[in-house]
Protein backbone atom coordinates (compact mmCIF):
# COMPACT_ATOMS: atom_id res chain seq x y z
CA UNK A 1 0.00 0.00 0.00
CA UNK A 2 1.26 3.47 -0.86
CA UNK A 3 2.44 5.26 2.27
CA UNK A 4 0.75 8.46 3.46
CA UNK A 5 3.79 10.58 2.57
CA UNK A 6 3.77 9.15 -0.95
CA UNK A 7 0.04 9.84 -1.31
CA UNK A 8 0.51 13.43 -0.23
CA UNK A 9 3.38 13.77 -2.69
CA UNK A 10 1.14 12.48 -5.49
CA UNK A 11 -1.58 14.97 -4.56
CA UNK A 12 0.92 17.85 -4.59
CA UNK A 13 2.17 16.74 -8.00
CA UNK A 14 -1.27 16.97 -9.54
CA UNK A 15 -2.25 20.10 -7.68
CA UNK A 16 0.84 21.80 -9.07
CA UNK A 17 0.17 20.49 -12.58
CA UNK A 18 -3.32 22.01 -12.54
CA UNK A 19 -1.89 25.43 -11.72
CA UNK A 20 -0.55 25.54 -15.29
CA UNK A 21 -2.99 26.89 -17.86
CA UNK A 22 -2.12 24.34 -20.56
CA UNK A 23 -2.65 21.37 -18.23
CA UNK A 24 -5.86 22.78 -16.80
CA UNK A 25 -7.21 23.52 -20.26
CA UNK A 26 -6.63 19.91 -21.33
CA UNK A 27 -9.79 17.88 -20.75
CA UNK A 28 -9.75 14.42 -22.35
CA UNK A 29 -13.18 13.64 -20.96
CA UNK A 30 -14.70 16.77 -22.46
CA UNK A 31 -13.43 15.70 -25.90
CA UNK A 32 -15.34 12.40 -25.74
CA UNK A 33 -18.36 13.49 -23.68
CA UNK A 34 -20.66 13.63 -26.70
CA UNK A 35 -19.61 10.12 -27.73
CA UNK A 36 -20.20 8.94 -24.19
CA UNK A 37 -23.79 10.19 -24.40
CA UNK A 38 -24.21 8.43 -27.75
CA UNK A 39 -22.69 5.13 -26.62
CA UNK A 40 -23.60 4.93 -22.94
CA UNK A 41 -25.71 7.15 -20.66
CA UNK A 42 -29.00 7.67 -22.46
CA UNK A 43 -31.85 6.83 -20.10
CA UNK A 44 -33.82 9.08 -17.79
CA UNK A 45 -32.28 9.10 -14.31
CA UNK A 46 -29.08 7.30 -15.29
CA UNK A 47 -26.22 7.84 -12.84
CA UNK A 48 -22.67 8.55 -13.98
CA UNK A 49 -19.38 8.85 -12.13
CA UNK A 50 -16.53 10.65 -13.87
CA UNK A 51 -13.42 9.00 -12.42
CA UNK A 52 -10.42 11.31 -12.53
CA UNK A 53 -12.65 14.23 -13.45
CA UNK A 54 -10.06 17.03 -13.27
CA UNK A 55 -11.88 20.32 -13.75
CA UNK A 56 -15.21 18.52 -14.19
CA UNK A 57 -16.03 20.02 -17.57
CA UNK A 58 -16.93 16.64 -19.08
CA UNK A 59 -19.44 16.01 -16.31
CA UNK A 60 -21.00 19.42 -16.80
CA UNK A 61 -21.31 18.82 -20.54
CA UNK A 62 -23.13 15.54 -19.89
CA UNK A 63 -25.46 17.05 -17.29
CA UNK A 64 -26.24 20.18 -19.33
CA UNK A 65 -26.70 18.39 -22.66
CA UNK A 66 -29.57 16.28 -21.44
CA UNK A 67 -31.40 19.30 -20.05
CA UNK A 68 -31.63 20.67 -23.60
CA UNK A 69 -33.15 17.56 -25.17
CA UNK A 70 -36.56 17.86 -26.93
CA UNK A 71 -39.77 16.93 -25.17
CA UNK A 72 -40.09 13.20 -24.72
CA UNK A 73 -36.34 12.60 -24.58
CA UNK A 74 -34.49 11.76 -21.33
CA UNK A 75 -33.80 14.95 -19.41
CA UNK A 76 -31.90 13.99 -16.29
CA UNK A 77 -28.48 12.33 -16.12
CA UNK A 78 -27.11 12.46 -12.56
CA UNK A 79 -23.35 13.08 -12.65
CA UNK A 80 -20.92 12.69 -9.76
CA UNK A 81 -17.26 13.72 -10.00
CA UNK A 82 -14.33 11.85 -8.45
CA UNK A 83 -10.66 12.79 -8.27
CA UNK A 84 -7.46 12.77 -6.24
CA UNK A 85 -7.46 16.56 -5.87
CA UNK A 86 -10.31 19.05 -6.00
CA UNK A 87 -9.67 21.39 -8.94
CA UNK A 88 -13.28 21.61 -10.10
CA UNK A 89 -14.58 24.48 -12.18
CA UNK A 90 -18.17 23.26 -11.96
CA UNK A 91 -20.79 22.76 -9.27
CA UNK A 92 -21.53 19.03 -9.31
CA UNK A 93 -21.41 16.43 -6.52
CA UNK A 94 -17.81 15.48 -5.79
CA UNK A 95 -16.00 12.64 -4.04
CA UNK A 96 -12.31 13.02 -3.26
CA UNK A 97 -10.20 9.86 -3.11
CA UNK A 98 -7.71 7.77 -5.00
CA UNK A 99 -8.50 5.32 -7.74
CA UNK A 100 -7.13 2.20 -6.08
CA UNK A 101 -9.27 2.67 -2.96
CA UNK A 102 -12.85 2.74 -4.26
CA UNK A 103 -14.31 0.70 -1.39
CA UNK A 104 -17.41 2.43 -0.08
CA UNK A 105 -18.15 4.26 -3.35
CA UNK A 106 -21.75 3.55 -4.41
CA UNK A 107 -22.58 1.71 -7.62
CA UNK A 108 -23.29 3.91 -10.67
CA UNK A 109 -24.99 2.98 -13.92
CA UNK A 110 -22.09 4.27 -15.97
CA UNK A 111 -18.43 5.14 -15.47
CA UNK A 112 -16.43 7.67 -17.49
CA UNK A 113 -12.65 7.43 -17.07
CA UNK A 114 -10.59 9.34 -19.62
CA UNK A 115 -6.78 9.42 -19.75
CA UNK A 116 -6.59 8.37 -16.12
CA UNK A 117 -5.49 4.73 -16.01
CA UNK A 118 -2.01 5.50 -17.35
CA UNK A 119 -1.53 7.72 -14.29
CA UNK A 120 -2.06 4.82 -11.87
CA UNK A 121 1.10 3.33 -10.27
CA UNK A 122 1.67 -0.09 -11.90
CA UNK A 123 1.30 -1.98 -8.62
CA UNK A 124 -2.25 -0.61 -8.24
CA UNK A 125 -3.62 -1.13 -11.74
CA UNK A 126 -5.38 -4.44 -10.99
CA UNK A 127 -6.81 -3.14 -7.74
CA UNK A 128 -8.03 -0.01 -9.54
CA UNK A 129 -9.75 -1.97 -12.30
CA UNK A 130 -11.36 -4.32 -9.75
CA UNK A 131 -12.74 -1.31 -7.88
CA UNK A 132 -14.03 0.31 -11.05
CA UNK A 133 -15.82 -2.87 -12.12
CA UNK A 134 -17.38 -3.18 -8.68
CA UNK A 135 -19.04 0.25 -8.96
CA UNK A 136 -20.27 -0.26 -12.55
CA UNK A 137 -23.82 -1.38 -13.29
CA UNK A 138 -24.39 -0.89 -17.05
CA UNK A 139 -21.03 -0.01 -18.59
CA UNK A 140 -19.04 3.07 -19.52
CA UNK A 141 -16.31 4.66 -21.58
CA UNK A 142 -12.54 4.57 -21.05
CA UNK A 143 -9.69 6.24 -22.87
CA UNK A 144 -6.13 5.13 -22.13
CA UNK A 145 -2.94 6.82 -23.41
CA UNK A 146 0.06 4.73 -24.46
CA UNK A 147 2.77 7.41 -24.46
CA UNK A 148 4.79 9.45 -21.93
CA UNK A 149 3.56 12.87 -20.84
CA UNK A 150 5.62 15.54 -22.61
CA UNK A 151 6.33 19.26 -22.17
CA UNK A 152 5.57 19.57 -25.89
CA UNK A 153 1.91 19.08 -24.97
CA UNK A 154 2.06 21.60 -22.12
CA UNK A 155 4.29 24.52 -23.23
CA UNK A 156 3.97 26.52 -20.02
CA UNK A 157 5.40 23.65 -17.95
CA UNK A 158 9.20 23.62 -17.86
CA UNK A 159 9.35 20.22 -16.20
CA UNK A 160 6.78 17.45 -16.10
CA UNK A 161 7.13 15.07 -13.20
CA UNK A 162 6.28 11.45 -13.86
CA UNK A 163 2.59 11.68 -14.66
CA UNK A 164 2.09 8.67 -16.93
CA UNK A 165 3.25 5.89 -14.65
CA UNK A 166 1.84 2.87 -16.50
CA UNK A 167 2.68 3.00 -20.20
CA UNK A 168 1.61 -0.27 -21.74
CA UNK A 169 0.36 -1.59 -25.08
CA UNK A 170 -3.31 -1.81 -26.04
CA UNK A 171 -3.00 -5.62 -25.91
CA UNK A 172 -1.79 -5.44 -22.29
CA UNK A 173 -4.73 -3.28 -21.27
CA UNK A 174 -7.24 -5.28 -23.27
CA UNK A 175 -6.41 -8.49 -21.42
CA UNK A 176 -7.09 -6.80 -18.08
CA UNK A 177 -10.26 -5.00 -19.17
CA UNK A 178 -11.77 -8.01 -20.97
CA UNK A 179 -11.40 -9.95 -17.75
CA UNK A 180 -13.61 -7.49 -15.87
CA UNK A 181 -16.16 -6.12 -18.35
CA UNK A 182 -18.03 -7.12 -21.45
CA UNK A 183 -16.40 -4.89 -24.09
CA UNK A 184 -18.71 -3.46 -26.75
CA UNK A 185 -16.13 -1.51 -28.74
CA UNK A 186 -12.33 -1.13 -28.75
CA UNK A 187 -10.51 1.40 -30.92
CA UNK A 188 -6.74 1.80 -30.88
CA UNK A 189 -4.38 4.58 -31.84
CA UNK A 190 -1.94 6.57 -29.71
CA UNK A 191 -4.64 5.95 -27.15
CA UNK A 192 -7.36 3.34 -26.82
CA UNK A 193 -11.04 4.22 -26.65
CA UNK A 194 -13.09 1.49 -25.00
CA UNK A 195 -16.88 1.27 -24.75
CA UNK A 196 -17.75 -0.99 -21.83
CA UNK A 197 -20.79 -3.12 -21.31
CA UNK A 198 -21.79 -4.59 -17.94
CA UNK A 199 -19.08 -5.98 -15.67
CA UNK A 200 -18.34 -9.69 -15.44
CA UNK A 201 -19.49 -10.09 -11.85
CA UNK A 202 -18.34 -13.68 -11.61
CA UNK A 203 -14.67 -12.82 -12.22
C-alpha atoms as a printed R data frame, in Angstrom:
    type eleno elety resid chain resno       x       y       z
1   ATOM     1    CA   UNK     A     1   0.000   0.000   0.000
2   ATOM     2    CA   UNK     A     2   1.259   3.471  -0.865
3   ATOM     3    CA   UNK     A     3   2.436   5.262   2.267
4   ATOM     4    CA   UNK     A     4   0.752   8.459   3.462
5   ATOM     5    CA   UNK     A     5   3.792  10.583   2.572
6   ATOM     6    CA   UNK     A     6   3.766   9.149  -0.951
7   ATOM     7    CA   UNK     A     7   0.037   9.845  -1.310
8   ATOM     8    CA   UNK     A     8   0.513  13.433  -0.232
9   ATOM     9    CA   UNK     A     9   3.380  13.770  -2.694
10  ATOM    10    CA   UNK     A    10   1.141  12.479  -5.492
11  ATOM    11    CA   UNK     A    11  -1.582  14.969  -4.556
12  ATOM    12    CA   UNK     A    12   0.918  17.851  -4.588
13  ATOM    13    CA   UNK     A    13   2.175  16.735  -8.001
14  ATOM    14    CA   UNK     A    14  -1.273  16.969  -9.540
15  ATOM    15    CA   UNK     A    15  -2.254  20.103  -7.680
16  ATOM    16    CA   UNK     A    16   0.843  21.803  -9.074
17  ATOM    17    CA   UNK     A    17   0.171  20.491 -12.584
18  ATOM    18    CA   UNK     A    18  -3.320  22.010 -12.537
19  ATOM    19    CA   UNK     A    19  -1.892  25.434 -11.715
20  ATOM    20    CA   UNK     A    20  -0.549  25.543 -15.292
21  ATOM    21    CA   UNK     A    21  -2.991  26.892 -17.856
22  ATOM    22    CA   UNK     A    22  -2.124  24.343 -20.561
23  ATOM    23    CA   UNK     A    23  -2.651  21.373 -18.233
24  ATOM    24    CA   UNK     A    24  -5.864  22.780 -16.800
25  ATOM    25    CA   UNK     A    25  -7.210  23.519 -20.264
26  ATOM    26    CA   UNK     A    26  -6.627  19.914 -21.334
27  ATOM    27    CA   UNK     A    27  -9.789  17.884 -20.750
28  ATOM    28    CA   UNK     A    28  -9.747  14.421 -22.351
29  ATOM    29    CA   UNK     A    29 -13.178  13.637 -20.958
30  ATOM    30    CA   UNK     A    30 -14.701  16.767 -22.460
31  ATOM    31    CA   UNK     A    31 -13.432  15.705 -25.898
32  ATOM    32    CA   UNK     A    32 -15.338  12.401 -25.737
33  ATOM    33    CA   UNK     A    33 -18.362  13.495 -23.675
34  ATOM    34    CA   UNK     A    34 -20.661  13.630 -26.704
35  ATOM    35    CA   UNK     A    35 -19.613  10.122 -27.734
36  ATOM    36    CA   UNK     A    36 -20.198   8.935 -24.188
37  ATOM    37    CA   UNK     A    37 -23.787  10.189 -24.396
38  ATOM    38    CA   UNK     A    38 -24.211   8.432 -27.750
39  ATOM    39    CA   UNK     A    39 -22.692   5.131 -26.615
40  ATOM    40    CA   UNK     A    40 -23.604   4.925 -22.942
41  ATOM    41    CA   UNK     A    41 -25.711   7.150 -20.660
42  ATOM    42    CA   UNK     A    42 -28.997   7.666 -22.461
43  ATOM    43    CA   UNK     A    43 -31.850   6.831 -20.096
44  ATOM    44    CA   UNK     A    44 -33.817   9.075 -17.787
45  ATOM    45    CA   UNK     A    45 -32.278   9.103 -14.312
46  ATOM    46    CA   UNK     A    46 -29.078   7.296 -15.285
47  ATOM    47    CA   UNK     A    47 -26.217   7.839 -12.842
48  ATOM    48    CA   UNK     A    48 -22.666   8.553 -13.985
49  ATOM    49    CA   UNK     A    49 -19.380   8.851 -12.130
50  ATOM    50    CA   UNK     A    50 -16.526  10.649 -13.872
51  ATOM    51    CA   UNK     A    51 -13.415   9.000 -12.418
52  ATOM    52    CA   UNK     A    52 -10.418  11.310 -12.532
53  ATOM    53    CA   UNK     A    53 -12.651  14.231 -13.448
54  ATOM    54    CA   UNK     A    54 -10.062  17.028 -13.272
55  ATOM    55    CA   UNK     A    55 -11.881  20.323 -13.754
56  ATOM    56    CA   UNK     A    56 -15.209  18.518 -14.193
57  ATOM    57    CA   UNK     A    57 -16.026  20.021 -17.575
58  ATOM    58    CA   UNK     A    58 -16.930  16.641 -19.076
59  ATOM    59    CA   UNK     A    59 -19.444  16.013 -16.308
60  ATOM    60    CA   UNK     A    60 -20.995  19.418 -16.802
61  ATOM    61    CA   UNK     A    61 -21.311  18.820 -20.545
62  ATOM    62    CA   UNK     A    62 -23.125  15.539 -19.888
63  ATOM    63    CA   UNK     A    63 -25.460  17.046 -17.294
64  ATOM    64    CA   UNK     A    64 -26.237  20.181 -19.334
65  ATOM    65    CA   UNK     A    65 -26.700  18.394 -22.664
66  ATOM    66    CA   UNK     A    66 -29.565  16.275 -21.437
67  ATOM    67    CA   UNK     A    67 -31.400  19.299 -20.051
68  ATOM    68    CA   UNK     A    68 -31.629  20.667 -23.604
69  ATOM    69    CA   UNK     A    69 -33.152  17.557 -25.168
70  ATOM    70    CA   UNK     A    70 -36.556  17.857 -26.926
71  ATOM    71    CA   UNK     A    71 -39.769  16.934 -25.170
72  ATOM    72    CA   UNK     A    72 -40.092  13.199 -24.718
73  ATOM    73    CA   UNK     A    73 -36.344  12.605 -24.576
74  ATOM    74    CA   UNK     A    74 -34.492  11.756 -21.332
75  ATOM    75    CA   UNK     A    75 -33.805  14.950 -19.406
76  ATOM    76    CA   UNK     A    76 -31.899  13.987 -16.293
77  ATOM    77    CA   UNK     A    77 -28.476  12.333 -16.116
78  ATOM    78    CA   UNK     A    78 -27.115  12.457 -12.563
79  ATOM    79    CA   UNK     A    79 -23.353  13.079 -12.651
80  ATOM    80    CA   UNK     A    80 -20.917  12.693  -9.763
81  ATOM    81    CA   UNK     A    81 -17.264  13.719 -10.002
82  ATOM    82    CA   UNK     A    82 -14.330  11.848  -8.449
83  ATOM    83    CA   UNK     A    83 -10.656  12.791  -8.275
84  ATOM    84    CA   UNK     A    84  -7.463  12.768  -6.242
85  ATOM    85    CA   UNK     A    85  -7.456  16.563  -5.870
86  ATOM    86    CA   UNK     A    86 -10.313  19.048  -6.004
87  ATOM    87    CA   UNK     A    87  -9.667  21.386  -8.935
88  ATOM    88    CA   UNK     A    88 -13.277  21.610 -10.099
89  ATOM    89    CA   UNK     A    89 -14.576  24.484 -12.182
90  ATOM    90    CA   UNK     A    90 -18.173  23.256 -11.957
91  ATOM    91    CA   UNK     A    91 -20.787  22.761  -9.268
92  ATOM    92    CA   UNK     A    92 -21.531  19.030  -9.306
93  ATOM    93    CA   UNK     A    93 -21.414  16.427  -6.517
94  ATOM    94    CA   UNK     A    94 -17.807  15.480  -5.793
95  ATOM    95    CA   UNK     A    95 -16.000  12.640  -4.042
96  ATOM    96    CA   UNK     A    96 -12.307  13.017  -3.257
97  ATOM    97    CA   UNK     A    97 -10.203   9.863  -3.114
98  ATOM    98    CA   UNK     A    98  -7.713   7.772  -5.004
99  ATOM    99    CA   UNK     A    99  -8.502   5.320  -7.738
100 ATOM   100    CA   UNK     A   100  -7.133   2.202  -6.077
101 ATOM   101    CA   UNK     A   101  -9.273   2.673  -2.961
102 ATOM   102    CA   UNK     A   102 -12.846   2.737  -4.259
103 ATOM   103    CA   UNK     A   103 -14.306   0.703  -1.391
104 ATOM   104    CA   UNK     A   104 -17.413   2.426  -0.085
105 ATOM   105    CA   UNK     A   105 -18.150   4.257  -3.346
106 ATOM   106    CA   UNK     A   106 -21.753   3.555  -4.409
107 ATOM   107    CA   UNK     A   107 -22.577   1.713  -7.617
108 ATOM   108    CA   UNK     A   108 -23.288   3.909 -10.666
109 ATOM   109    CA   UNK     A   109 -24.995   2.976 -13.917
110 ATOM   110    CA   UNK     A   110 -22.093   4.275 -15.970
111 ATOM   111    CA   UNK     A   111 -18.434   5.138 -15.471
112 ATOM   112    CA   UNK     A   112 -16.428   7.666 -17.486
113 ATOM   113    CA   UNK     A   113 -12.653   7.430 -17.073
114 ATOM   114    CA   UNK     A   114 -10.593   9.340 -19.621
115 ATOM   115    CA   UNK     A   115  -6.779   9.422 -19.752
116 ATOM   116    CA   UNK     A   116  -6.587   8.368 -16.120
117 ATOM   117    CA   UNK     A   117  -5.495   4.735 -16.009
118 ATOM   118    CA   UNK     A   118  -2.011   5.504 -17.351
119 ATOM   119    CA   UNK     A   119  -1.531   7.725 -14.287
120 ATOM   120    CA   UNK     A   120  -2.057   4.817 -11.874
121 ATOM   121    CA   UNK     A   121   1.096   3.328 -10.268
122 ATOM   122    CA   UNK     A   122   1.672  -0.090 -11.904
123 ATOM   123    CA   UNK     A   123   1.303  -1.985  -8.620
124 ATOM   124    CA   UNK     A   124  -2.249  -0.605  -8.238
125 ATOM   125    CA   UNK     A   125  -3.619  -1.132 -11.744
126 ATOM   126    CA   UNK     A   126  -5.376  -4.439 -10.993
127 ATOM   127    CA   UNK     A   127  -6.814  -3.136  -7.745
128 ATOM   128    CA   UNK     A   128  -8.033  -0.007  -9.540
129 ATOM   129    CA   UNK     A   129  -9.753  -1.972 -12.299
130 ATOM   130    CA   UNK     A   130 -11.356  -4.317  -9.753
131 ATOM   131    CA   UNK     A   131 -12.736  -1.315  -7.876
132 ATOM   132    CA   UNK     A   132 -14.026   0.311 -11.047
133 ATOM   133    CA   UNK     A   133 -15.819  -2.871 -12.120
134 ATOM   134    CA   UNK     A   134 -17.382  -3.184  -8.675
135 ATOM   135    CA   UNK     A   135 -19.037   0.251  -8.960
136 ATOM   136    CA   UNK     A   136 -20.272  -0.259 -12.555
137 ATOM   137    CA   UNK     A   137 -23.825  -1.377 -13.290
138 ATOM   138    CA   UNK     A   138 -24.391  -0.893 -17.047
139 ATOM   139    CA   UNK     A   139 -21.027  -0.007 -18.589
140 ATOM   140    CA   UNK     A   140 -19.042   3.068 -19.518
141 ATOM   141    CA   UNK     A   141 -16.308   4.658 -21.578
142 ATOM   142    CA   UNK     A   142 -12.540   4.566 -21.052
143 ATOM   143    CA   UNK     A   143  -9.688   6.237 -22.872
144 ATOM   144    CA   UNK     A   144  -6.127   5.130 -22.131
145 ATOM   145    CA   UNK     A   145  -2.937   6.816 -23.412
146 ATOM   146    CA   UNK     A   146   0.063   4.734 -24.459
147 ATOM   147    CA   UNK     A   147   2.771   7.414 -24.459
148 ATOM   148    CA   UNK     A   148   4.787   9.453 -21.931
149 ATOM   149    CA   UNK     A   149   3.562  12.866 -20.836
150 ATOM   150    CA   UNK     A   150   5.624  15.545 -22.613
151 ATOM   151    CA   UNK     A   151   6.331  19.260 -22.166
152 ATOM   152    CA   UNK     A   152   5.571  19.569 -25.891
153 ATOM   153    CA   UNK     A   153   1.905  19.081 -24.974
154 ATOM   154    CA   UNK     A   154   2.059  21.604 -22.122
155 ATOM   155    CA   UNK     A   155   4.288  24.517 -23.229
156 ATOM   156    CA   UNK     A   156   3.967  26.519 -20.016
157 ATOM   157    CA   UNK     A   157   5.396  23.646 -17.955
158 ATOM   158    CA   UNK     A   158   9.199  23.619 -17.858
159 ATOM   159    CA   UNK     A   159   9.354  20.218 -16.198
160 ATOM   160    CA   UNK     A   160   6.779  17.450 -16.097
161 ATOM   161    CA   UNK     A   161   7.128  15.072 -13.204
162 ATOM   162    CA   UNK     A   162   6.283  11.449 -13.857
163 ATOM   163    CA   UNK     A   163   2.587  11.682 -14.660
164 ATOM   164    CA   UNK     A   164   2.089   8.675 -16.930
165 ATOM   165    CA   UNK     A   165   3.247   5.888 -14.646
166 ATOM   166    CA   UNK     A   166   1.841   2.871 -16.503
167 ATOM   167    CA   UNK     A   167   2.676   3.002 -20.205
168 ATOM   168    CA   UNK     A   168   1.612  -0.275 -21.742
169 ATOM   169    CA   UNK     A   169   0.360  -1.594 -25.080
170 ATOM   170    CA   UNK     A   170  -3.314  -1.814 -26.042
171 ATOM   171    CA   UNK     A   171  -2.999  -5.622 -25.911
172 ATOM   172    CA   UNK     A   172  -1.787  -5.439 -22.295
173 ATOM   173    CA   UNK     A   173  -4.730  -3.277 -21.266
174 ATOM   174    CA   UNK     A   174  -7.236  -5.284 -23.268
175 ATOM   175    CA   UNK     A   175  -6.405  -8.494 -21.419
176 ATOM   176    CA   UNK     A   176  -7.090  -6.796 -18.084
177 ATOM   177    CA   UNK     A   177 -10.258  -5.003 -19.170
178 ATOM   178    CA   UNK     A   178 -11.767  -8.015 -20.973
179 ATOM   179    CA   UNK     A   179 -11.397  -9.951 -17.745
180 ATOM   180    CA   UNK     A   180 -13.607  -7.489 -15.871
181 ATOM   181    CA   UNK     A   181 -16.163  -6.121 -18.354
182 ATOM   182    CA   UNK     A   182 -18.028  -7.116 -21.452
183 ATOM   183    CA   UNK     A   183 -16.405  -4.893 -24.091
184 ATOM   184    CA   UNK     A   184 -18.714  -3.460 -26.746
185 ATOM   185    CA   UNK     A   185 -16.130  -1.513 -28.745
186 ATOM   186    CA   UNK     A   186 -12.334  -1.129 -28.749
187 ATOM   187    CA   UNK     A   187 -10.510   1.398 -30.920
188 ATOM   188    CA   UNK     A   188  -6.740   1.799 -30.878
189 ATOM   189    CA   UNK     A   189  -4.375   4.580 -31.839
190 ATOM   190    CA   UNK     A   190  -1.945   6.567 -29.714
191 ATOM   191    CA   UNK     A   191  -4.639   5.950 -27.148
192 ATOM   192    CA   UNK     A   192  -7.361   3.345 -26.821
193 ATOM   193    CA   UNK     A   193 -11.044   4.216 -26.652
194 ATOM   194    CA   UNK     A   194 -13.093   1.488 -24.996
195 ATOM   195    CA   UNK     A   195 -16.881   1.272 -24.746
196 ATOM   196    CA   UNK     A   196 -17.749  -0.991 -21.830
197 ATOM   197    CA   UNK     A   197 -20.792  -3.125 -21.309
198 ATOM   198    CA   UNK     A   198 -21.793  -4.586 -17.936
199 ATOM   199    CA   UNK     A   199 -19.077  -5.980 -15.673
200 ATOM   200    CA   UNK     A   200 -18.344  -9.689 -15.444
201 ATOM   201    CA   UNK     A   201 -19.489 -10.094 -11.846
202 ATOM   202    CA   UNK     A   202 -18.339 -13.678 -11.607
203 ATOM   203    CA   UNK     A   203 -14.668 -12.818 -12.219
